[in-house]
Amino acid sequence: MNNPNIAENKMPSIDMSNESETKVGSSLAGLIQKDWRLSMFGSSIRLNQVYQNNDDEESSPTYVPTEVAFDVNTYDYIAVFIGANYCPHCREFAPYVVKSATALEQKKRCKVVFVSGDRDKDNYEASCKKNEGLDAMPFDIEKTKAFRDFFKLTTIPALMILRNRKFENREPEVITNARNLLESDPELDRVQWQEVKGDIHSLQLPLKDMLIISGKYGKWWELGHHINPEHPEKMYMNENAVRIRAGILNTISWFALFNVYQWNDATFVYAIWPVVFLEMLSSMFIGLTPIAPVGTLATIMAYYLAPTPHWKPAEPKRFAWLIGLILVSMCFIVYMARHEIGSEHARPWLATTIILCNIATWFESSAGFCVGCFIYNNYLTKMFDLEECGECKL
């Protein structure tokens, strides 16, 4: 499946007149329209070996046919590192790519190749020297521009992961841009290398992976699961579990409201408040599981009662649950100071705070409407120039 965020236009076929092409021969010229790798990279790839001494540096580069460089029997994927000598971020990112290349080629069957965004041959050579060990596309400004247009890149560096197959197509299958993932995940374990059948937002996982995030889905202390191959850096939560959790908290809020006006039982407060406080604090930082008691229970219930998950971005939930943490803390502070404040003043404060929690959890559990997410999307994103969560609207 091609990435829907990639440009709709087809990859243009650009005649490559670079002098290095003649070293391969003209026999491949007629194949250019039959293999997207030839359209994108040209008919040859430069072997950018590690130089052992200065004499080797002066020797002419070696080129191999593109089909040989990306041998389908050896590589299932191609990782295209796009950078330039003038770009400081590219220079910082390059060592990570070079360091990971061997593991990617051996463990993931992914060939790493460098595509220079430099504007002249001297800087291209400087980039190749800094990326020794990575084979490179021959210097060609037009082809590099075609890369940027096709992938809709507005900034570099980039690390585009492609499937090395279906060569008769005019464009490759794009898995993701792993630029923001490589430094923390050198072997790109979080990338969804295999194709996911069906809608990614309903991807089913075993219960143990729902309860404890591990492996390619992330770390146990992360806010959510990394389940989207198009955005492997983003975290997602099961909306079914979130809504069940909200329903449980809504029930607790009703008991708390009765306690304010009927029971006035301090034991109830001392028993319930630590649970709800831990729930809000832990879920805000490390998600629904495994520390948040209500979130863990809700995740188990969702697994059996609604076995098809509904994954939504996790980050807006952090703000929503921060609001919940503030309200819960405010309740406890007012309750502990009720004698100093006076019950005639403390009771309305407690009731108002609990009713706000009750309304928010009711909206989320019954209608799937998250007040905190609404504020995040409509106000915080504009105030602090944050990325709006389009998937939250699905």
Secondary structure, 3 states (H helix, E strand, C coil): CCCCCCCCCCCCCCCCCCHHHHHCCCCCHHHHHHCHHHHHHCCEEEECCCCCCHHHHHCCCEEEEHHHHCCCCCCCEEEEEEECCCCHHHHHHHHHHHHHHHHHHHHCCEEEEEEECCCCHHHHHHHHHHCCCCEECCCCHHHHHHHHHHHCCCCCCEEEEEECCCCCCCCCEEEEECCCCCCCCCCCCCCCCCCCCCCHHHCCCCHHHHHCCCHHHCCCCCCCECCCCCCCCCCEEEHHHHHHHHHHHHHHHHHHHHHHHHHCCHHHHHHHHHHHHHHHHHHHHHCCCCCCHHHHHHHHHHHHHCCCCCEEECHHHHHHHHHHHHHHHHHHHHHHCHHHHCHHHHHHHHHHHHHHHHHHHHHHHHHCCCHHHHHHHHHHHHHCCCCCCHHHHC
